[in-house]
């Protein structure tokens, strides 16, 4: 404050700039927290989908194996007639 009781313009400018910087920092912190939680959610969903795909691939292999056995048996049956 000046000697006559008035607040200088520079202290008001510095106060406004400080509030703006604080608001930007707070906003960026929230964005960072939300992005981190979203990335972690995507990672867990990807791991779950990889597990599902691996199970489906194993089931596919089993089904193909069984179909090959059935096909061989059917070929054998048709050749015997």
C-alpha positions in Angstrom: 0.0 0.0 0.0 1.1 3.5 -0.6 1.3 6.0 2.1 -2.0 7.5 1.2 -3.9 4.2 1.7 -4.3 3.2 -2.0 -3.3 -0.2 -3.4 -0.8 0.0 -6.2 -1.8 -1.2 -9.7 1.1 -3.7 -9.8 0.0 -5.5 -6.7 -3.5 -6.0 -8.2 -1.9 -7.2 -11.5 0.3 -9.7 -9.6 -2.7 -10.9 -7.6 -4.8 -11.5 -10.8 -1.9 -13.3 -12.5 -1.4 -15.5 -9.4 -5.1 -16.4 -9.4 -5.0 -17.2 -13.1 -1.9 -19.4 -12.7 -3.4 -21.2 -9.8 -6.6 -21.9 -11.7 -4.6 -23.2 -14.7 -2.6 -25.4 -12.4 -5.7 -26.8 -10.7 -7.4 -27.5 -14.1 -4.3 -29.2 -15.5 -4.1 -31.3 -12.3 -7.7 -32.4 -12.7 -7.2 -33.2 -16.4 -4.1 -35.3 -15.5 -6.0 -37.2 -12.8 -8.9 -38.0 -15.2 -6.5 -39.0 -18.0 -4.6 -41.3 -15.7 -7.7 -43.0 -14.5 -9.0 -43.4 -18.0 -5.7 -44.9 -19.2 -5.7 -47.4 -16.3 -9.3 -48.3 -17.2 -8.3 -48.9 -20.8 -5.3 -51.0 -19.7 -7.5 -53.3 -17.6 -10.0 -53.6 -20.4 -7.3 -54.5 -22.9 -5.9 -57.2 -20.5 -9.4 -58.6 -20.1 -9.9 -58.7 -23.9 -6.6 -60.4 -24.4 -7.6 -63.1 -22.0 -10.9 -63.6 -23.8 -9.2 -63.8 -27.2 -6.8 -66.4 -25.9 -9.6 -68.5 -24.5 -11.5 -68.2 -27.9 -8.4 -69.2 -29.8 -8.0 -72.3 -27.6 -11.6 -73.2 -28.2 -11.2 -72.7 -31.9 -8.2 -75.0 -31.9 -10.2 -77.7 -30.1 -13.2 -77.3 -32.4 -11.0 -77.5 -35.5 -9.3 -80.7 -34.1 -12.7 -82.3 -33.5 -14.0 -81.4 -36.9 -10.9 -82.9 -38.5 -11.5 -86.1 -36.6 -15.1 -86.1 -37.7 -14.2 -85.4 -41.3 -11.7 -88.3 -41.3 -14.4 -90.7 -39.8 -16.9 -89.5 -42.4 -14.3 -90.0 -45.2 -13.6 -93.5 -43.9 -17.4 -94.3 -43.7 -18.0 -93.1 -47.3 -15.0 -95.1 -48.6 -16.2 -98.3 -46.9 -19.5 -98.3 -48.8 
